[in-house]
Amino acid sequence: MKLKALLCLILLSALLPVGVRAEKAETYKLRVWGPLVVDRSKGWEAAVKVFEERHPGVTVEMLSMGAGGMNPQKLLTAIVGNAPPDVVYQDRFTIADWASRDTLQPIDDLIERDRNTPGGVRPEEFYPAAWDEVKYNGKAFGVPTDIDSRLMFYNKKMFREAGLDPERPPRTWSELQEYSDKLTKRNKTGYDSIGFIPNYGNAWFYLYSWMMGGKFMSEDLKECTIDNPKSLKALEWMVDFYNRYDGIEKLNSFVSGFTGMEFDPFMTGKIAMRIDCVGLVGNIARWHPEMELGACLPPIPDDRYNHTGDFKNETQTWVTWTGGFAYVMPRGSKHRDMAWEFMKWMTSMEGVDLTMREQKKYNLERNRPFVPWFQCNRKVNEAMVAKYTANIEKKFRDPMLLGMEALDFSYYRPTTMISQRLWNEHDRAFQQAVYGMATPAEAVKEADRNVQGALDKFFHQNDYPLLNWNIPIAIGIAVCLILAVICFINVRRQHLSRIAKQEFGAAVLCASPWMFGFLVFTLVPIIMSFVFSFCNYDVLHPARWVGIMNYKDIFGAEEWYYMSKSIYNAFYLAIFGLPLGMATSLCIALLLNMDLKGMTWYRTIYYLPSIMPIVATAILWTWILNPEYGLINVAWKASLSEWFNIDPPAWLAAEKTAKPALILMGLWGAGGGMILWLAGLQGINRALYEAAEIDGANSWVKFWKVTVPMITPYIFFNLIMGIIGVLQSFEAQYIMTSGGPVEATLVPVLYLFNRAFGEFRMGYASAVAWILFLIVFILTIIQLKLANKWVYYEGGER
Amino acid sequence: MTSTLNALLPVFWIIGTALAYAAVTYFITIVQEAYKEGRFWKEAGVFVVYLAVVLILGRLVFRSASAADWCALVLAVVGAAGAVVAGRKKASLATSLFLMSAACLLPFVINLGNSADPNAAGGIRSCRFFIAAFLMFAGVFSVYIAGYSQAENMFKKRSARRRFMSLSGATVILVTGSVIFLAPFVWLLGTSFKESDQIMKFPPEWIPKRQISQEFNGKKCPVWTINETGETVYELESFEDGTVKVAESGGREYITETAELTKVTKPGLKWENYPDALDFLPKSTKKGLVYLLNTVYVTLLSILGTLFSCSLVAYSFARLRWPGRDIVFGLLLATMMLPGAVTMIPVFMIFKYLGWVDTLNPLWVPSFFGSAFAVFLMRQFFMSIPRDLEEAARLDGAGYFRTFVLILMPLVKPALAALAIMTFMGSWNNFMGALIYINSPEKMTLAYGLQLFMGEAGIEYGMLMAASVLVILPVLIIFFFAQKHFIEGITLTGIKG
């Protein structure tokens, strides 16, 4: 009866979502991804509303789809899966990257068509830096919307308190250092305040390299030049700066203690100077309007300022750089014209004015000041800045005007198809150097080699022959046929009786769901993945046969770093985490096996953590492990720091403690393993204990001589499954650290996932998967071999 | 001097914990004995009178804010002294309760230095840990002496005594462990009800608090105190730039910065975090209801699929004889070793080929084709059932499927229940599937929706925790009611091959 009710419920619920999904036929949804900037959302909403009114039948759905910016994995899977959004609000410097993979649509025809209409897009009206960034191979792929330049912001109050002239900010690197020293105040365990951190805010190695006159790419964009003496000098300067203040780990743990705008260390007077986008002004006005804000162009090397040395003939003294977003149209967008209309509207004078007006209205209603943001369209920008900065405080207006001036001489990142890679590598070079894992020279050299490798691969990708699917399919079919024949002959040879034949038929029918599943979800994928591992494949283009290149790449210097790191991390987690976890869960199981009262409660409590959704666990533990406010460090500070003066670790924020932090989090979920132990413990024959007691064994001896041998099959099972589990762990790392800091928590599957769904190097990722499989396989075989020596099976049979 | 003593403190704590264990043992013994001899209530009454007298005396004598602390000190000393006496004689319940009170009230003693004048640092304040540790040491040690002799009286037999000691030891460890395991949950729940400024407070507070509002000039106004003077003021209007317009009770009004003020709070819950969190979701998700429905849909179909396919397949492997069975079963076991990563990419392409990207299908369809682990569990369970019934049915002419449905299915219900719950947990929490396949908000599941939400609401921890609580809640409820079936199902099945 109950079963029937359950069945009804299941059927009913299967029907439910159909109702939810039903949509009206005559209207459609224009899906826009990526535009959620909280402080602009009200303006956007208003602009979208007007857009919807002007285009009846269209509803616009705006989604952020991923932490902060646009999650590339999400967008790629959507495009590949033929369910892309219609418009994407995309970081401009990656457009060449996406366009080179045919994931975006060129929109030159639309621009040409509408260029003379009132709302048309005319490239010459845009800042050249912005328009160049949306172009790839001579085609335009998007409409740039907002733009930003970097300035140095500083806290005038802190300047005054340190005896510095608040109206005379530092102009050169040596002045910057001198100011920073004066503004930094140390205390017993760390800092009360810090003057300047080179890469805090939005400066990056890019900026300092430009300042020194370095370039990351050659003019023709075919060669990576990140390894040049000028950039190297810049990097060395950055590293020196960090080391002046006891290195990046100390600084990071200081900064990471202040989360959110409310506690932002710059706005709350913990950091005195910061290079950041002009957009920071809006945030300061919103969160800490009381701050005495000053702004200037970022300080430059002394030689550049004085026009001496390398910079004797340099005409451009000041250096800053710009970036921003553009509206682009992914391939397969279903409503091309409407998407175009939307892009035009959101960047038009009218649309922008409406957005800002409404946002301003909203802000003023809440007593928040409104600070506009820059537009890529020069005409629109000048009008908007004039209109919306007229009535704001001078301390906010001045940076805006300065920032706008800077747009004319701002640098921008090279528009290459490997821009994302270049970005990642330049950041990694910085990280490597600053964490002392490589000298700056080694770091840039490695980055150069990696980016060049990617470039070369890109230019030679069409040299390889297309994969002929007929060959693997033919081989597959042949193998299947041979297997089928062997099975048939074998079965035939056994001369089954009629009943046995019947039973055979029933058995195969019963097992058929799994057999089918095995075929479709395991066997075919395994073969496919094996074939792919010898191919270059990005899902959008046909696969190309590259032989063992993918495997060679894995062991090549560039990828081996990540691969070895991820395997090392997995083994670290397995070697330290697994025994700890198993011991903890065994202890719990032993205690729970003691016939205590309230067993149900204990069991529930200890098991609970392991049934938590991983996302919730991750959110909770990110907070618990927070270096400043987390529960663990609060307890630590009250005890260990107090008594022994041991500083609390920064956990996930520091390279050394990130893995222990994950292990700690894993221990919390150790109750999950307890159930299997309980099963094992309860399966032990009581007589064995009684016999041991008669022989005078105490509980210690009983545990080691009876319990442990009897549960060896369970230890074995847990060990094998545990190692497989660790080698396959992914979610916690993906959500909490994305593999950082400095790949300290990069695990094989996360690495594979990034390569597969982040870069869509399916062939390469398949090769990684096979290496992973090989490792699991070898480990399992070793364990099976060793198992005979220590695992005891009751009855002596396996 | 004090710093050395403070450094030694962990040693005191370790010894103290060990002795506390003995004390608990002793206490349980005493209570049990008192019950048995019917003098429990009488003695408890004596203790209450004792407590009342000490407290009243304390109030009368000291009359200061820290009177309670001094009482605790007195109590502790008296208790410790009593313990020494009790160690020699056969202790009564009242005496033992005195002793326990000494131990229980130690936290107050630890607070002793806190409530003392903060300006008198260096003296009592800095060695408060030492005082506390010493008292604990002295008190508990004497309790231990008393307890051990008592336990000896009670259990003449050595083995019985040992068993009793180990049981109570286990209880102490289990309770301590429970507190540690539950702490993050409590923290999560607490935070989900907190105001954002309380979340960031250092040191952290466990209990959510809200600002008090009081009637002022006929209007409900939030209450603050001025940091410097401690005077109470009423907030008339707050501005986004961190300033508020306040009024003194005398009527003077002025604008000041919130940094100069402290909120007057009392324990209270900020329920608004929950609706706020739901409002934050995209409109097309109908305040997260769509997430919930999608998750329920996927979960139910997954359960149905797993139960159907795995029991059928396991039946074939466990109960039917067919050539090649063991080889195929070996293959099945081998697939458990296969990292999911190997098949992840091709399976994505298969679903892409089927046009199932951005649908819920990839999340539940595979469950209809069995999972190796579930088949394995079910097979083990089938193996443990005697064959007699089944053979009888077969003799009566029932076919294989009839036997399976009518005879075996009812017998494996516990295992099915366990499997259903396991699938529920797995499917409810499935994150990676949704991450790879789902793009539209109206098709997302809770686990993935929460992650996206985390990215967008990064700053608002209160809302984030509220959302987490909402996602966890169904799992908790189901687990709580089903845990007996679940755990027993797995325990019965075992994994021995």
Interface residues (C-beta under 8 A of the other chain):
Chain A: L9 I10 S13 A14 L16 P17 V20 R21 R31 L36 E61 L63 S64 M65 G66 A67 G68 Q73 K74 T77 A78 V80 G81 N82 A83 P85 T259 G260 M261 E262 F263 R286 H288 P289 E290 R366 N367 R368 C487 N490 V491 Q494 L496 A500 Q502 E503 F504 A506 A507 V508 C510 A511 P513 W514 M515 F516 G517 F518 V520 F521 T522 V524 P525 I526 M528 S529 F532 V539 I588 L591 L592 M594 L596 T600 W601 Y602 R603 T604 I605 Y606 Y607 L608 P609 I611 M612 P613 I614 V615 A616 I619 L620 W621 W623 I624 E628 Y629 L631 V634 A638 E642 W643 F644 W668 G671 I675 L676 L678 A679 G680 Q682 G683 S699 P713 Y714 F717 I720 M721 I724 L727 Q728 F730 E731 Y734 I735 P748 V749 L752 F753 A756 F757 M762 A765 S766 V768 A769 W770 L772 F773 V776 F777 T780 Y793 E794 R798
Chain B: N6 A7 L9 P10 S166 L167 A170 T171 I173 L174 G177 S178 F181 L182 A183 P184 F185 W187 L188 T191 S196 I199 M200 F202 P203 P204 F239 E240 D241 G242 T243 E257 P282 S284 V290 L293 N294 V296 Y297 L300 L301 I303 L304 F308 S309 L312 V313 Y315 S316 F317 L320 R321 W322 P323 G324 R325 V328 L331 L332 T335 M336 M337 L338 P339 G340 A341 V342 T343 M344 I345 P346 V347 F348 M349 I350 K352 G355 V357 D358 L360 P366 F368 F369 G370 V375 G399 Y400 F401 F404 M425 W428 N429 F431 M432 L435 I436 Y437 N439 S440 P441 E442 L446 A447 Y448 L450 Q451 L452 M454 G455 E456 G458 I459 Y461 L464 M465 S468 V471 I472 V475 L476 F479 F480 Q483 K484 I487 I490 T491 L492 T493 G494 I495 K496 G497
